[in-house]
Amino acid sequence: MIEAMNLTKRYGGRPAVDGLSFQVRPGAVTGFLGPNGAGKSTTMRLILGLDAPSGGRVVVNGRPYRALRAPLREVGALLDAKAVHSGRSAYHHLLWLARSNGLARRRVEEVLEQVGLASVARKRAGGFSLGMGQRLGLAAALLGNPGTLILDEPVNGLDTEGIRWLRSLLKGLADEGRTVLLSSHLMSEMELTADHLIVIGRGRLLADTPMREFIERNSRPLTVVRSPNAARLRAVLEERGALVQPHDAGAWLVSGLDAAGIGKLAIDRGIELHELAPRLSSLEEAYTKMTDADVEYRALDGGSEPRIDAETTS
């Protein structure tokens, strides 16, 4: 388990992380979300002992990362897949890491096979594509068979097959009782992968909740409606003040009037319905609604200058 307690980090007197407290529990994939500048990367660096906190503390399984005797055996991390000596082969990069933590040589071969790099194990990492480099970073994170994984943008550069493989891997590791903390800007993939969400903005906690609860709490009520009398239905709904927008295959997406109200209105007006289905917002829609006030870098229409605050740490 990862536990942050009133965790704070200041740069030049300004807080990148501001009194942040949360727990990342085993047995679930926990998504770590926040706008650019929210403090996500700083928080992960603090967990891994790469930065020292200005206040508070963070521990993994009850101890600071720096107190772990063989850290790769307890925590696997991927923060920057490019942090590899370009002249080393994938095999020798992992072998060096394995020896630093007393891991057997056979473990190197196992993780290379696991991430799909066995056939290029002896090639220099400097010649790897973005996706291959990402797989090598994942291999390093998995090397010690750790109980805790911390991954920042792990799907970056992966193709569709690779993304599906990683999703299955992370869910499988969580099902084994491991702790998985995952940061990503790909909301559609996060929605498919994560069980729980921690959302921060401007270094502070905004939400710590199960995925479905987060979406339900931040959803705009919507209903998918389909009718052979689509034009008439739209006119009737708009008379009642509903917002009606085109949806898939000739359907309408309706807000401002719930499914029960739409159904009653259709019956009263003698309008045949082929579909009437309440719909939750996507994670992206719910996340955007919640964090809109905490976005620090915003492009505006009409050539206006974007709002840029002093905080620059993501």
Rosetta blueprint (number, residue, H / E / L):
1 M L
2 I E
3 E E
4 A E
5 M E
6 N E
7 L E
8 T E
9 K E
10 R E
11 Y E
12 G L
13 G L
14 R E
15 P E
16 A E
17 V E
18 D E
19 G E
20 L E
21 S E
22 F E
23 Q E
24 V E
25 R L
26 P L
27 G L
28 A E
29 V E
30 T E
31 G E
32 F E
33 L E
34 G L
35 P L
36 N L
37 G L
38 A L
39 G L
40 K H
41 S H
42 T H
43 T H
44 M H
45 R H
46 L H
47 I H
48 L L
49 G L
50 L L
51 D L
52 A L
53 P L
54 S L
55 G E
56 G E
57 R E
58 V E
59 V E
60 V E
61 N L
62 G L
63 R E
64 P L
65 Y H
66 R H
67 A H
68 L L
69 R L
70 A L
71 P H
72 L H
73 R H
74 E H
75 V E
76 G E
77 A E
78 L E
79 L L
80 D L
81 A L
82 K L
83 A L
84 V L
85 H L
86 S L
87 G L
88 R L
89 S E
90 A H
91 Y H
92 H H
93 H H
94 L H
95 L H
96 W H
97 L H
98 A H
99 R H
100 S H
101 N L
102 G L
103 L L
104 A L
105 R H
106 R H
107 R H
108 V H
109 E H
110 E H
111 V H
112 L H
113 E H
114 Q H
115 V L
116 G L
117 L L
118 A H
119 S H
120 V H
121 A L
122 R L
123 K L
124 R E
125 A H
126 G H
127 G H
128 F L
129 S L
130 L H
131 G H
132 M H
133 G H
134 Q H
135 R H
136 L H
137 G H
138 L H
139 A H
140 A H
141 A H
142 L H
143 L L
144 G L
145 N L
146 P L
147 G L
148 T E
149 L E
150 I E
151 L E
152 D E
153 E L
154 P L
155 V L
156 N L
157 G L
158 L L
159 D L
160 T H
161 E H
162 G H
163 I H
164 R H
165 W H
166 L H
167 R H
168 S H
169 L H
170 L H
171 K H
172 G H
173 L H
174 A H
175 D H
176 E L
177 G L
178 R L
179 T E
180 V E
181 L E
182 L E
183 S E
184 S L
185 H L
186 L L
187 M H
188 S H
189 E H
190 M H
191 E H
192 L H
193 T H
194 A L
195 D L
196 H E
197 L E
198 I E
199 V E
200 I E
201 G E
202 R L
203 G L
204 R E
205 L E
206 L E
207 A E
208 D E
209 T E
210 P E
211 M H
212 R H
213 E H
214 F H
215 I H
216 E H
217 R H
218 N L
219 S L
220 R L
221 P L
222 L E
223 T E
224 V E
225 V E
226 R E
227 S L
228 P L
229 N L
230 A H
231 A H
232 R H
233 L H
234 R H
235 A H
236 V H
237 L H
238 E H
239 E H
240 R L
241 G L
242 A L
243 L E
244 V E
245 Q E
246 P E
247 H L
248 D H
249 A H
250 G H
251 A L
252 W E
253 L E
254 V E
255 S E
256 G L
257 L L
258 D L
259 A H
260 A H
261 G H
262 I H
263 G H
264 K H
265 L H
266 A H
267 I H
268 D H
269 R L
270 G L
271 I L
272 E L
273 L L
274 H L
275 E E
276 L E
277 A E
278 P E
279 R E
280 L L
281 S L
282 S L
283 L H
284 E H
285 E H
286 A H
287 Y H
288 T H
289 K H
290 M H
291 T H
292 D H
293 A H
294 D H
295 V L
296 E L
297 Y E
298 R E
299 A L
300 L L
301 D H
302 G H
303 G H
304 S L
305 E L
306 P L
307 R E
308 I E
309 D L
310 A L
311 E L
312 T L
313 T L
314 S L
